């Protein structure tokens, strides 16, 4: 069985990082897709999201017709599936995503209001997607995470959902820096959930 890992922007750097950090589950082969040249280099809000959708979706529909799982859905599934967790928030790249991802949480839960007992509001690192994996940005990233955890110190936060594929590979580094907090790599958990779905539907 194989899983196609989709990078919906045209930056090969993001895809290369995904290939480096992802380990295929037993019996699974991983293939990788990078958006065509007309897709944006990075997706930092609604405008570039629409541009990516316009460029990537028709191309993908030619290549695949099977089940897909988004990284946002995967992290939210994890937050509900892990009964040990108290409360989470999504950590994203730039603030243009904050309202969109909070709205996506509401949509996912099937409610009309933000599920504040389970989640805090999305926070942004204000680091460009293409720079998230750069070692020189890690200090800024940890400073921002420390600030957010301090602001949410009374909210019983014990899980941070890494809401951008550009953050792939940061989970282990952040866990080492902030013991007691679970950092969920959205791409890694997406591969694991999709593997389970594929086995279930065999």
N, C-alpha and C positions, 0 to 999 in steps of 0.2 A: 504494500500500500504506500501511497505517496501523498504528501501535503505540499501544496503550493503556498509559499510565504510571499505575500504581496506587499511590496513597497509602492504606495500609490503616488509617490512623487518621482521626479526624474533624476534624483541624485543617486548615483552609483555608490557614493560614500556610505549612505544609510544601509543599502543592501549588503555591501561588503562587511559592515559591522555585524549585521544580522547573521551572515554566513559564519563569521568568526565565533560568535558567542553561543549560537544554538547547537544543541546536541540532539540528534534524532533519537526518538524513543525506539526500543527494540522492534524490529520488523517494519519500521517506517523509513521511507526515503524522503528527504527534504529537497524541494526545488525552489528556486527563487525568481521573482519577477520584479523588474523595475519599470516604473511608468515610462511611457514614450516621451520623446523630446519635448512635445508640446505640453506635457504636464508641468506644473510648477516645480521648482527646485526644492521647495519646502512648503508645508501647509501650516499656516499660522493664524487661520481664522476663516470666516465664512466665505470670503471672496476666493481665496486660493482653494478652499474645499470644493467649491463649485467648479473651478477650473480643472481640478484633479478629476472630479467625477466625470466631467465632459470628455476628458482625454482618455481616462483609464477604463471606464465602464464598458464602452463599446469594444475596446480592445480585449478586455477580459471575457466578455460574453462570447467572443469567437473561440476562446481557448478552453473554457470550462463551463460546465452546467451542473456541477455537483454542489453539495452543501458548503456554505462559507460561514466563518465565525470571525467577527470583528474583535480587535483587541480591547475595545471598551466593554463589549459584552462579556468577554472572557474575564476581565478583572472584576466586574460586578458579580458575575457568577461565583467567582472565588470568595468574594466578601460575604456572600450568603451561604455558600457551601461549607465554609470553615466556621463551625459553631463556636469555636474558642474565641473568635474575634469580638470585640466590643463595638468599636466605631472606626470608620475609615475616612480618608479624604483622597481625592484624585489630585495628583501632582502633574502639571502639564508644563509645556515649554514656554509659551507666551500668553499674556493676559487676554489676547483675542479669543482664546478658547474657553475662558472661564464660564461665561454664560451659556455657551453651547453645550459644554459637558455637564453642567448642572441640569440643563433642560433634558439632556440625554438620560441622566439618572432618573428624573421624574418619569420620563417616557418608559424606561425599562421596568420601573416598579409598578406601572399601570395605575398610578395615582394622580391626583390633581395638584398635590403640594409636595415640596421637597421633603424627603424622608429624613428629617433631622435627628431622629433617634438612632439611625444607622450610619449616617454620613454627615460630615461637615462640608462646607462649601469648597469647591475646587480652588486651588492656589497655583500660581504660575511662577516659574523660576526666572522668567524674563531672560532666557538664554535662547538664542536661535537654534532651531532644530539641528542644523548641520554642525553646530558647535558642542552639542550635548555630550558627545563621546570624547571630546578633546580633554586630555589630562589637565591642561592649564585652566579649565573651567571648573574643575571639581571643587576647589576651595569656595568659589562663588555659590555653587550648588549646595554644598553642605552648610554654608552660612544661611542661605535662604531656608533650607529645611529646618535648621535649628530655630530660626525666627518663627516659622509657621507652627512648629511643635510647641514653642513657648506661648504663642498666642492662643493655641488650642489646649493649653495645659489642664484646663478644667473639664475637658470634653471626653476624657478617657480614651483618647486616640491610641490605638495599638497597631494600626495598619495604614500604610501609604500605598496607593495604587498608582504605579508609574504609567501615566496616561499618554505616552508618546513613544513610538517605535524608536525614535532617536535616543531614548534613555536605555535601550537594551544593553544589558551588561552592568548597569549601575546598581542593581539590586544587592549584589554581594558586597560591594564597596560601602554602600549606605548602611547595610545591616551591621557591618563591622564598626561603622562610625556611631551608629545609634542603636546599641543593644536594647532589646525589649520591644523594638518596633519591627513589624514584618513589612518588608518592601517587596511588592509584587511586580515582577517583570511581566508586562502585558503580553509580549510576544512569546515568552517561554510558557506562560500559563495557557495561552491560546493554543499552542501546539499540543500541550498535554490534554486539554479538554477536547480538542478536535480528534485526537487519537482515540480517546474514550468513545466519542460519538461514532467514529468509524467502526470500531470493534463492536459496539452495541448494535449497529445496523447491518453487520455482516450476515 
